[in-house]
Amino acid sequence: MELLPTLISGEAWGARKGAGTKTARMVVGSSFMTTFALEQRPRFTRAGKPKSRNGCHTCRRRHTKCDEGKPACQTCLKYQGFCTGYDTKKRPEAVQHRPVVPKLAGTGYSVLVEPNYASLIFPSQLEKDHFDYWRSFTQTTHLFNSDILSQILPQISWADPVIKNAALAIGAAALETTRERRIAGKGRDHTTALTYYGKALKLLYSSPTSPERALLACFLFVTFESLQGNMAAGLNHINHGVTILEQAHAHNSISSSLLGGIVGSFRHIAQYSWALNGVHPQETATQVPWCCRGRRKRYAIDEIPLVFATLEEACYWGDIARHHVEHHGPLYTKFQVRGSSSAALPRLPSDYGSPSSARRIRSYMPYFDRWNRAFIPLAIRAEEQRQSHAESYYKAVSLRIHYLFIWVGVRTAGWTDVEEAGKVEAAFADIVDLSRQLLEAQAARSRPSAETEVFTMEDSPTWPLASSYRLSASLESRRKIMQLFREFPRRDVLFDTRAFLAMMEWLDEMASAGALPEDDSPVSDAIVFDQDKVSLRRRVWDAERGRWTNSDIAFSF
């Protein structure tokens, strides 16, 4: 399949036979001044403090007094969350940099080198190793670039014991590379990882901290718990972060550039909270939640630009558009996580799936058309530079997959219009074909052996593929999705492809045996995730007791 037509067609369904929709168009007075001569100009003198040329690059550029803290000055950390560093002084040739931790196998990342200030931050070489491995591991868990991960978190951790211990916990836990040993806690550094994690939690809850530091800690805690396979605990940390952001927003505390940057990163990971249990801050006539609020307009979705400068910007606005329609449409997923701190999944509104509900959900289609028009030029460039800039190409592929996924959700009125779903089978086919390209590339990049687990902090194609299986009427597409999950097992934050595959294989077997009539789905209420199993839940009427009860079909994975 050629990717270029798929990426730039605007609406892939319109370019396919039987789609029946239009193809999106590309967008490609005077003043006077009196002067006086002074007989003697006053001489400017310096303040009493001696001049220093040892300040960091940022402070010197901003003409700000630098505290010259090493390895990062606190002035910069408070201003933007990271410090650009100092001029490097030439070291004697006899001094050699010592390699500390080898690169992750198969990732292509460089060997980390111990700086001269490491002994001031890490009391032992083991801590230094765990920190360096955390940084290497983090680079393999994200497709899109993030200043939060590459600059802000590492530098803040040097001075913040909560962030430092949380990062060390991830580094120690990630040293074991297989899913089974990570989840079972059989790694040689597992006990050390738990010790770091316990220290971070104790420090966070025993001392006052800023919203920025609390959110960064939540982000790292989610990573640690997800790596350990603790789905409910990871979701609880996400929900806690959502609460922190809502409180900061209510007190108008989201003003610093650092917190503003964290909001964008946290919005992406918070998609799991919103998708799995419907948690969302309440909106009033005078107060819009942090996740939906715009800077100039009431809603951020109304501020989508006509052109995106980078693929990262396209991802940022894609998250905003997706979240807005999921909760203002709304779109319901029927997923729950047992043991999470959130309330139970809300019951579907009585009119969900009705003509009025369908019209309301489909009214959001122009926002996705606008996003797609802004994305098209980047997609064209990524296709043209595929050989020389493969990473950008696969970012564009990922964005296209998620665009098609949410577009199908809107087009089918929240996955309720089966007849309309039959008209967009081309979109399901595109999701499957593009996902194979992306999964093959990611596996080659971060999975050097069959035993090594692919673990990411993004939803990647997992969620779109699972949703496509649920709605597609094509047996070929559904079985291709199952094959992808067999070939490329992975965990994406809270999602484990093995859980989805267990359900799919059972449904496929039942359908092949004729035990699942088309008008009788085994899932009428919810799909419930537990620690090591997933259940298809159906509410049935208990005539003897005179009430509704839950009937579960559980699968271990």
Secondary structure as GFF3:
##gff-version 3
##sequence-region A 1 557
A	DSSP	alpha_helix	3	8	.	.	.	ID=ss1
A	DSSP	alpha_helix	12	15	.	.	.	ID=ss2
A	DSSP	alpha_helix	57	62	.	.	.	ID=ss3
A	DSSP	alpha_helix	74	80	.	.	.	ID=ss4
A	DSSP	alpha_helix	118	121	.	.	.	ID=ss5
A	DSSP	alpha_helix	125	139	.	.	.	ID=ss6
A	DSSP	alpha_helix	147	147	.	.	.	ID=ss7
A	DSSP	pi_helix	148	152	.	.	.	ID=ss8
A	DSSP	alpha_helix	153	159	.	.	.	ID=ss9
A	DSSP	alpha_helix	161	174	.	.	.	ID=ss10
A	DSSP	alpha_helix	179	184	.	.	.	ID=ss11
A	DSSP	alpha_helix	190	206	.	.	.	ID=ss12
A	DSSP	alpha_helix	211	228	.	.	.	ID=ss13
A	DSSP	alpha_helix	231	250	.	.	.	ID=ss14
A	DSSP	alpha_helix	257	269	.	.	.	ID=ss15
A	DSSP	alpha_helix	271	277	.	.	.	ID=ss16
A	DSSP	three_ten_helix	300	303	.	.	.	ID=ss17
A	DSSP	alpha_helix	311	328	.	.	.	ID=ss18
A	DSSP	beta_strand	335	337	.	.	.	ID=ss19
A	DSSP	alpha_helix	355	362	.	.	.	ID=ss20
A	DSSP	alpha_helix	365	384	.	.	.	ID=ss21
A	DSSP	alpha_helix	390	411	.	.	.	ID=ss22
A	DSSP	alpha_helix	418	423	.	.	.	ID=ss23
A	DSSP	alpha_helix	425	446	.	.	.	ID=ss24
A	DSSP	beta_strand	454	456	.	.	.	ID=ss25
A	DSSP	alpha_helix	462	471	.	.	.	ID=ss26
A	DSSP	alpha_helix	475	487	.	.	.	ID=ss27
A	DSSP	beta_strand	490	492	.	.	.	ID=ss28
A	DSSP	beta_strand	495	496	.	.	.	ID=ss29
A	DSSP	alpha_helix	497	512	.	.	.	ID=ss30
A	DSSP	beta_strand	526	529	.	.	.	ID=ss31
A	DSSP	beta_strand	533	542	.	.	.	ID=ss32
A	DSSP	beta_strand	547	556	.	.	.	ID=ss33
###
